[in-house]
Amino acid sequence: MNDDPIETRMQTRWVIAALLAIPLLDTLLLVPLASTIGFVPTVLLVVLTGLVGMLLVRAEGRHTLSKLQRKVATGGIPTNELLDGGLLIAAGAFLLTPGVVTDLIGFLLAIPVTRFPIRETTKRFVVKPYLEKQTGGFASGNVWVGGFPDDDVVNLDPENYGRPDDDNS
């Protein structure tokens, strides 16, 4: 991650733009849908998908909570379970927001088959870079262990062990 404030502002602008684009896209899809199938069926569809989605989020939340409790009881670190919990909270928020696009995003976050790749992508592109930045590489083990980077480097290859100045070649 870069500490550049301009890059951080640009990332924030993209997030805000995405959050504004979702309701706009929902509106642009709901109007033609309502004109095609009618106003009342569109409202019923949005309410039905919200209710079904909330039941799904509730069931998945209970399942995730029980997995988290088992993991903690056995002494494990519940990383995946905590990320799943966060994704389920986001799914609930998307499903409560009326609209077709928000319901689709909510269902993608709530269904385990689609939540798994989203969780892995979140770990790879959000969690790990954040931990790298906060710990200086200690979280993932990507630390310099051969002295200081600008220091004289020792070749640890068994065939050519020694300093690069040595004639061990």
N, C-alpha and C positions, 0 to 999 in steps of 0.2 A: 504494500500500500504506500501511497505517496502522501507526504505531509503538506503538499502544495495546496494552499487555500483556494486557488483558482480551480483546481481539479475537484476539490470537495464541493465548491459552489456549483460546478457543472453537474456533478452527480446528483446533488440535491435538486437542481432544476429538472433533470430527467425524471426523478421520482415524482416530483410535483406534477410534471406534464403527464406522466402515466396515470396518476391518481385523478387528474381532471379529464383525461381521455376516456376512461372507463365509463363514467356516467354519460358522457356525450355519446359514446358508441351504444350504450344501452338505450338511450332515447332514440337514436337513429334506427335501431332495430325494433323497438317496441311500437313505434308509429306505423311502419308498414305491416307488422304482425297484426296489430289491432285492426287495420283496414282490411286485412286478408281474412282473418278468422272472426273478427268482431271484438268489440270492447269488453263485453262480459267474459267470453272465453279467455281473452288475454289476461284479464285480472285474475280469473280462476287459475290459469296456468301459473302465473307468477306466485300466487298464494300457495298453490299445491306444491310447487317445487321448493318453496321456502319451508313448508311444513315437513316434507319428506327429507329435505336436507338437514333440518334441525334434528329430526329423529336419528338420522345417520350420524351426525356429529356427536350427538349424545351417546349413542352406542359405541362409537369409536373412542370417544373420550373415556368412557368407563373401561374399555379394553386397554387403552394406553395407560390409564392410571393403575390398573392391576399389574401390567407389565413393569411399570416404574417401581411399584412397591416390591415386586419379586426381585427386581434387579438390586434395589437398595438392601433388601433383606439378605441377599447372598453376597453383599459386599462389592457389587459392581458399580460402575459409574453409569448412570442412566442418560447418556448423551442423546442417543437416538430417541428415547422416550420423551425427553424434554423438548427436543426439536419437533417431534410429532405433536406434542401438546400445544406448542406455539402455532404450528400450522393449522391445527384444529380450531384454535381460537380465531385465526384469520379466516378460516373456512366459515365459521359461524357468523362472523361479521359480514362476509360477502353474501352468505345465504339470506341474512336478514335484510340486506339491501335489495329493494325490488328491481328486477331487471333480468334480462336473459344472459347477458355477458357476466354479470356478477354471480348469477346462479351457476353458470358453467365453471367459473374460476373456483367457486365454493365447492362444487362437486369434485373438481380435480384435486383440491386440497384435502377433501374428506375421505375419498375412496383410497384404501391402502395401496392398491396397485399403482395408482398414479402419484400418490403421496411419497412413495419410496424414492423415485428418481428426483422429485422436487427436494426431498430432504437431503439426498446425497449431493445435489447441485448446490444447495444452500450451505452445506458443510464445506464443500470445496471452494466456493467463490466468496463466501461471507465469513463463516466462522474461522476457518484456518488462517486466512489472511489477517483477520483481526487479532487472533492469538499470536501470530508471527510478529505483528507490529507491537503488541503489548509486552511480549516476553523476549524480544530480540532473537527469536529462533529457538528458544529452549522448549517451547511447547511441542514442536514437531521433531526436534533433534537436529535441525539444520543450523548448527553452530560451527564456527571455525575452531577446530581442536588442535591444529598444528602450530600453535604459537600465534603471534600477531600476523595478520595478513601481509604486512610489508616487511616482516622479518625474513631472515634466511630460512629457506624451506628445506626440510629433510625429506628425502625420498624413502618411503617406507616399503617399497617393493623389495621382497627378499633377495632378488637377484642383483639389484642395483642399490642396496642399502647405503645410505650416506648422504652427504651434502652434494648438491649439483657440481661444486667445484672439484670434488674428488674424481679421480680417474678410475671408477669402478666399472666402467662400461665394458 
